Amino acid sequence: MTGSLLGWVFLGVFAALFTLPVRRACGTAANRGTVWSIAAGLAVATTSLAFFCTGLVFGPAPVPHATVEAVLLGLGAWACWRARTPTPSSRPGAGPRAPGVLPIGALAIGAVAGLALVRAALARPHGGWDAWGVWNLKARFLFREEAWQGAFSSVHPWSCPDYPLLLPGSVARLWTWAGHDASWMAAAVGVGFALATLVLLHAVASRTRGAWLGLLALVLYLGHAEAWLHGASQYADAPLAFFMLATLSLLVHHDRAETRTPSLLLLAGGLAGAAAWTKNEGILFAAVVLAVRGACALRATGGWRHVAWLGAGMAPGLATVAAFRVGLAPAGVHLSDAGSRMGKLLDPERYLVIARALGSELLWVGPGLLLAIAVWLLLSRGQEGVSRKRGAIPLALVLAGMLAGYLATYVVTPLDLRWHLHNSLDRLVFQLWPSAVLLVTLLAPDPSTWVETLPRLRAPRSPVGRQRA
């Protein structure tokens, strides 16, 4: 019991330390929700990387892991003390000042979402099939000293042994501290990421566009038909969706800031590197982000320095992934038999099957997507103003690049195409959903102008006026 508590306490202390650089980098663009959710994500990523690297040398013995984490905490506290400066004072975010009922409404929606997630997690304490067949299986291999390297053995190819290990490493770390593999700890990690995504999306939308659009972002996100299922499934899709949203949120803050600092790009790069350490799709995400920012750098003064800072932030996560892939992981199913798959690029039927599946999935997402499109079309009609759209174009390009990469993977997949689409497309759409909701809030007009899009109602003429006429 004491070891289990210490594992969570150390994680909380890491998060508390990360709040200092996050608040300092974001400046006045940061509110508590943004700071603490991003700091929590960085804490999980850091402890997962430390657990993996320490395990390569010492195995899953608890004493070396505790020692390494204590040293890292000491170094982090010393660095924060050396770099201490007065943090910028907070000021109201962009957008109209909202009535006091809106924060209460957002809190109520968040509470209901939290209860729904906990209920879904209790209904399936071991998660979905991929949780106990892939992610928690890897965590149990990492937890057990005699079978540590079984996490990336090709003997059981169904467990995707080439997948990165942020989620299994985080769960195995908690089990190592506790001394036993309690299923509730894996569920707590998944639910925690889902709630952090909810908090971060509302916080960024509220700070960037105002409380009305922050509340709209909550409604749109929870409008996803399977938001609860994915949040409590214990899959790596919820952590990946969080790291994608966190990366793109910081880049939006950077693009909208009057004074742009390298620290914001370093943090965004670190979060993108964490996405790469979470799942294979995260590696694609890091590459797309670098490509989009590189394309934007062609038109901006000093843009290549920004790309360099972003790449420097990605370096620890990408280096760990590269070392894992080269030294430990076997070749994945999507990297084998590449020559025989090239002919599939010229098969038009595959494109039609993928297009039908994507269209059906976008409709099945639920009323959230349809509502997002309807609100955007209605409220953006006739609206002008470039300031509210700053940061939206790079965000849209990243989402388009990710979607193109996903669809290209389906075109050349060596698996049965319809089976592959049926078993994975919904999760890929969910990974992009929080960031797509953020894009909608960036493109929506200021709530103070919403009334201008509605027809004006004429006041009825009084009987006295009619009699006089």
BELVEN-V740400 format. One record per residue. RES is the residue in one small letter. PHI is phi in radians with two decimals (* if undefined). D_CENTER is the distance of its C-alpha to the mean C-alpha in Angstrom with 2 decimals. Layout:
res | phi | d_center
RES | PHI | D_CENTER
RES | PHI | D_CENTER
This chain:
res | phi | d_center
m | * | 31.00
t | -1.14 | 31.22
g | -1.11 | 29.13
s | -1.07 | 26.36
l | -1.13 | 26.45
l | -1.11 | 26.49
g | -1.05 | 23.35
w | -1.25 | 21.43
v | -1.11 | 23.45
f | -1.06 | 22.65
l | -1.09 | 18.91
g | -1.14 | 19.51
v | -1.18 | 21.70
f | -1.02 | 19.18
a | -1.09 | 16.74
a | -1.09 | 19.77
l | -1.15 | 20.68
f | -1.22 | 17.35
t | -1.08 | 17.76
l | -1.18 | 20.73
p | -1.16 | 19.33
v | -1.15 | 16.28
r | -1.12 | 18.84
r | -1.19 | 21.22
a | -1.26 | 19.00
c | -1.33 | 17.73
g | 1.11 | 21.26
t | -1.26 | 22.12
a | -1.37 | 18.79
a | -1.73 | 17.31
n | -2.03 | 17.89
r | -1.08 | 17.60
g | -1.08 | 14.45
t | -1.10 | 12.61
v | -1.11 | 14.47
w | -1.29 | 14.24
s | -1.19 | 10.62
i | -1.16 | 9.79
a | -1.08 | 12.98
a | -1.13 | 12.21
g | -1.10 | 9.16
l | -1.14 | 11.63
a | -1.13 | 14.32
v | -1.12 | 12.94
a | -1.11 | 12.31
t | -1.13 | 15.76
t | -1.18 | 17.59
s | -1.17 | 16.37
l | -1.08 | 17.61
a | -1.12 | 20.72
f | -1.12 | 21.41
f | -1.15 | 21.33
c | -1.15 | 23.49
t | -1.18 | 25.85
g | -1.13 | 26.20
l | -1.06 | 27.35
v | -1.66 | 30.26
f | -1.93 | 31.10
g | 1.36 | 29.53
p | -1.48 | 27.96
a | -1.07 | 30.71
p | -1.21 | 29.43
v | -1.10 | 31.64
p | -1.04 | 30.27
h | -1.15 | 26.65
a | -1.11 | 27.73
t | -1.15 | 29.72
v | -1.10 | 27.02
e | -1.15 | 24.58
a | -1.12 | 27.47
v | -1.12 | 28.26
l | -1.09 | 24.73
l | -1.11 | 24.77
g | -1.10 | 28.19
l | -1.13 | 27.27
g | -1.13 | 24.27
a | -1.13 | 26.57
w | -1.13 | 29.23
a | -1.13 | 27.02
c | -1.15 | 25.84
w | -1.19 | 29.50
r | -1.18 | 30.72
a | -1.69 | 28.28
r | -1.13 | 28.73
t | -2.53 | 29.32
p | -1.06 | 29.42
t | -1.32 | 26.01
p | -1.06 | 26.04
s | -1.25 | 26.99
s | -1.35 | 24.67
r | -2.39 | 25.82
p | -1.02 | 25.00
g | -1.31 | 22.21
a | -1.16 | 23.04
g | 1.80 | 24.32
p | -1.23 | 27.02
r | -1.27 | 27.76
a | -1.65 | 26.91
p | -1.08 | 29.26
g | -1.11 | 28.80
v | -1.26 | 28.11
l | -1.17 | 24.63
p | -1.04 | 23.06
i | -1.16 | 24.95
g | -1.10 | 23.63
a | -1.11 | 19.97
l | -1.13 | 20.81
a | -1.14 | 22.59
i | -1.09 | 19.80
g | -1.10 | 17.40
a | -1.14 | 20.23
v | -1.09 | 20.87
a | -1.09 | 17.28
g | -1.09 | 17.41
l | -1.11 | 20.79
a | -1.13 | 19.80
l | -1.13 | 17.03
v | -1.11 | 19.61
r | -1.10 | 22.22
a | -1.12 | 20.28
a | -1.19 | 19.63
l | -1.19 | 23.34
a | -1.18 | 24.41
r | -2.28 | 22.88
p | -1.09 | 23.01
h | -1.76 | 22.45
g | 1.35 | 19.60
g | -1.43 | 19.94
w | -1.04 | 21.81
d | -1.13 | 19.14
a | -1.19 | 18.51
w | -1.49 | 22.16
g | -1.67 | 22.97
v | -2.26 | 20.24
w | -1.26 | 17.75
n | -1.29 | 20.12
l | -1.09 | 22.99
k | -1.07 | 21.59
a | -1.07 | 21.07
r | -1.21 | 24.69
f | -1.09 | 25.98
l | -1.15 | 24.37
f | -1.32 | 25.86
r | -1.62 | 29.32
e | -1.11 | 31.24
e | -1.32 | 33.64
a | -2.25 | 31.02
w | -1.03 | 28.27
q | -1.39 | 28.22
g | -1.18 | 28.17
a | -1.11 | 24.35
f | -2.27 | 24.74
s | -1.72 | 28.10
s | -1.43 | 29.00
v | -1.14 | 31.32
h | -2.10 | 28.71
p | -1.15 | 26.91
w | -1.12 | 25.28
s | -1.51 | 22.88
c | 0.89 | 21.38
p | -1.14 | 22.63
d | -1.56 | 21.03
y | -1.22 | 17.41
p | -1.08 | 15.74
l | -2.16 | 16.03
l | -1.10 | 13.25
l | -1.18 | 13.17
p | -1.05 | 16.96
g | -1.12 | 17.69
s | -1.15 | 16.11
v | -1.20 | 18.09
a | -1.11 | 21.16
r | -1.07 | 21.16
l | -1.12 | 21.50
w | -1.15 | 24.15
t | -1.13 | 25.95
w | -1.09 | 26.25
a | -1.34 | 27.47
g | 1.54 | 29.73
h | -2.69 | 28.87
d | -1.69 | 26.14
a | -1.38 | 25.45
s | -1.18 | 23.27
w | -1.16 | 22.12
m | -1.21 | 20.24
a | -1.12 | 18.00
a | -1.12 | 17.55
a | -1.13 | 16.83
v | -1.11 | 13.94
g | -1.12 | 12.33
v | -1.13 | 13.32
g | -1.07 | 12.20
f | -1.14 | 8.49
a | -1.11 | 9.12
l | -1.19 | 11.14
a | -1.11 | 9.01
t | -1.10 | 6.52
l | -1.08 | 9.99
v | -1.12 | 11.48
l | -1.13 | 9.21
l | -1.07 | 9.51
h | -1.13 | 13.18
a | -1.14 | 13.81
v | -1.19 | 12.76
a | -1.11 | 14.54
s | -1.18 | 17.45
r | -1.22 | 17.95
t | -1.42 | 17.72
r | -2.14 | 19.66
g | 1.87 | 21.23
a | -1.20 | 21.17
w | -1.05 | 22.30
l | -1.27 | 19.34
g | -1.10 | 17.03
l | -1.18 | 18.77
l | -1.08 | 18.54
a | -1.08 | 14.73
l | -1.07 | 14.89
v | -1.10 | 17.50
l | -1.15 | 15.83
y | -1.11 | 12.59
l | -1.31 | 14.97
g | -1.25 | 17.20
h | -1.09 | 15.32
a | -1.09 | 18.06
e | -2.15 | 16.18
a | -1.05 | 13.35
w | -1.18 | 15.44
l | -1.09 | 16.25
h | -1.21 | 12.86
g | -1.17 | 11.84
a | -1.82 | 15.15
s | -1.37 | 15.67
q | 1.17 | 14.69
y | -1.47 | 13.16
a | -1.47 | 10.47
d | -1.22 | 8.62
a | -1.14 | 7.07
p | -1.04 | 5.97
l | -1.14 | 4.91
a | -1.05 | 3.10
f | -1.12 | 1.90
f | -1.16 | 3.17
m | -1.09 | 3.62
l | -1.09 | 3.97
a | -1.11 | 5.55
t | -1.06 | 7.42
l | -1.20 | 8.62
s | -1.12 | 9.52
l | -1.17 | 11.60
l | -1.19 | 13.11
v | -1.13 | 14.11
h | -1.03 | 15.68
h | -1.11 | 17.40
d | -1.21 | 18.80
r | -1.65 | 20.08
a | -1.34 | 21.55
e | -1.29 | 25.31
t | -2.00 | 25.28
r | -1.72 | 22.68
t | -1.92 | 22.34
p | -1.12 | 21.28
s | -1.08 | 19.52
l | -1.15 | 16.69
l | -1.22 | 16.32
l | -1.09 | 16.66
l | -1.13 | 13.80
a | -1.07 | 11.54
g | -1.11 | 13.07
g | -1.07 | 12.58
l | -1.20 | 8.81
a | -1.15 | 9.21
g | -1.12 | 11.80
a | -1.13 | 9.81
a | -1.07 | 7.69
a | -1.14 | 11.33
w | -1.45 | 12.55
t | -1.61 | 10.34
k | -2.82 | 11.66
n | -1.03 | 13.95
e | -1.09 | 11.70
g | -1.18 | 9.76
i | -1.15 | 13.26
l | -1.05 | 13.75
f | -1.05 | 10.69
a | -1.06 | 12.25
a | -1.16 | 15.58
v | -1.15 | 14.80
v | -1.05 | 13.46
l | -1.11 | 16.66
a | -1.13 | 18.78
v | -1.16 | 17.83
r | -1.17 | 18.30
g | -1.15 | 21.47
a | -1.13 | 22.75
c | -1.17 | 22.22
a | -1.18 | 24.04
l | -1.14 | 27.12
r | -1.93 | 27.78
a | -2.08 | 26.89
t | -1.25 | 29.13
g | 1.26 | 27.72
g | -1.12 | 24.66
w | -1.21 | 25.06
r | -1.14 | 24.94
h | -1.11 | 21.51
v | -1.10 | 20.44
a | -1.12 | 22.18
w | -1.12 | 20.39
l | -1.11 | 16.98
g | -1.12 | 18.29
a | -1.11 | 19.73
g | -1.17 | 16.47
m | -1.28 | 15.14
a | -0.97 | 18.48
p | -1.05 | 18.14
g | -1.15 | 15.22
l | -1.17 | 16.85
a | -1.14 | 20.23
t | -1.14 | 19.37
v | -1.08 | 18.10
a | -1.09 | 21.30
a | -1.11 | 23.51
f | -1.11 | 22.19
r | -1.16 | 22.72
v | -1.33 | 26.11
g | -1.65 | 27.54
l | -2.24 | 26.36
a | -1.35 | 24.51
p | -1.34 | 26.68
a | -1.16 | 26.16
g | -1.35 | 23.67
v | -1.12 | 24.94
h | -1.47 | 23.43
l | -1.86 | 25.24
s | -1.81 | 28.60
d | 0.96 | 31.41
a | -1.20 | 30.05
g | -1.11 | 33.50
s | -1.26 | 34.20
r | -1.65 | 31.03
m | -1.16 | 31.83
g | -1.15 | 34.26
k | -1.18 | 31.54
l | -1.13 | 30.41
l | -1.73 | 33.76
d | -1.65 | 33.66
p | -1.17 | 33.17
e | -1.11 | 32.92
r | -1.13 | 29.59
y | -1.14 | 28.15
l | -1.16 | 29.69
v | -1.10 | 28.28
i | -1.17 | 24.72
a | -1.11 | 25.25
r | -1.11 | 26.65
a | -1.13 | 23.86
l | -1.16 | 21.16
g | -1.06 | 23.30
s | -1.11 | 23.82
e | -1.18 | 20.16
l | -1.14 | 19.35
l | -1.27 | 22.26
w | -1.29 | 21.27
v | -0.89 | 17.85
g | 2.05 | 20.15
p | -1.18 | 21.43
g | -1.07 | 18.11
l | -1.17 | 17.98
l | -1.10 | 21.73
l | -1.15 | 21.74
a | -1.07 | 19.19
i | -1.12 | 21.46
a | -1.11 | 24.57
v | -1.12 | 23.60
w | -1.12 | 22.67
l | -1.14 | 25.92
l | -1.25 | 28.04
l | -1.46 | 26.98
s | -1.53 | 26.55
r | -1.13 | 30.02
g | 1.31 | 32.33
q | -1.60 | 29.91
e | -2.23 | 29.86
g | 2.32 | 28.30
v | -1.56 | 26.30
s | -1.06 | 24.96
r | -1.26 | 22.43
k | -1.70 | 21.10
r | -1.09 | 20.51
g | 1.56 | 17.18
a | -1.30 | 16.86
i | -1.14 | 18.56
p | -1.05 | 16.44
l | -1.10 | 13.27
a | -1.11 | 15.31
l | -1.15 | 16.53
v | -1.12 | 13.25
l | -1.10 | 12.43
a | -1.12 | 16.08
g | -1.12 | 16.04
m | -1.12 | 13.30
l | -1.09 | 15.31
a | -1.11 | 18.45
g | -1.13 | 17.39
y | -1.08 | 16.58
l | -1.16 | 19.92
a | -1.11 | 21.79
t | -1.10 | 20.79
y | -1.15 | 22.30
v | -1.05 | 25.37
v | -1.85 | 26.28
t | -1.07 | 25.09
p | -1.39 | 27.98
l | -1.44 | 27.13
d | -1.05 | 28.67
l | -1.09 | 26.80
r | -1.15 | 27.05
w | -1.10 | 26.12
h | -1.09 | 23.05
l | -1.11 | 21.93
h | -1.11 | 22.77
n | -1.71 | 20.82
s | -2.47 | 17.53
l | -1.10 | 17.14
d | -1.10 | 15.84
r | -1.27 | 12.90
l | -1.16 | 12.17
v | -1.12 | 12.45
f | -1.11 | 10.16
q | -1.02 | 7.28
l | -1.56 | 8.20
w | -1.07 | 9.36
p | -1.04 | 7.34
s | -1.20 | 7.67
a | -1.16 | 11.14
v | -1.12 | 12.01
l | -1.06 | 11.43
l | -1.08 | 13.71
v | -1.08 | 16.21
t | -1.17 | 16.52
l | -1.24 | 17.20
l | -1.48 | 19.83
a | -1.17 | 21.48
p | -1.22 | 24.68
d | -1.08 | 25.49
p | -1.00 | 26.33
s | -1.15 | 29.76
t | -1.73 | 30.60
w | -1.06 | 29.67
v | -1.12 | 33.24
e | -1.26 | 34.56
t | -1.49 | 33.11
l | -1.73 | 35.14
p | -1.15 | 38.87
r | -1.36 | 41.10
l | -1.68 | 43.41
r | -1.39 | 47.00
a | -1.24 | 48.73
p | -1.15 | 51.65
r | -1.31 | 55.07
s | -1.29 | 57.17
p | -1.02 | 60.41
v | -1.08 | 62.33
g | -1.09 | 60.96
r | -1.17 | 61.95
q | -1.16 | 65.43
r | -1.18 | 65.93
a | -1.15 | 64.87
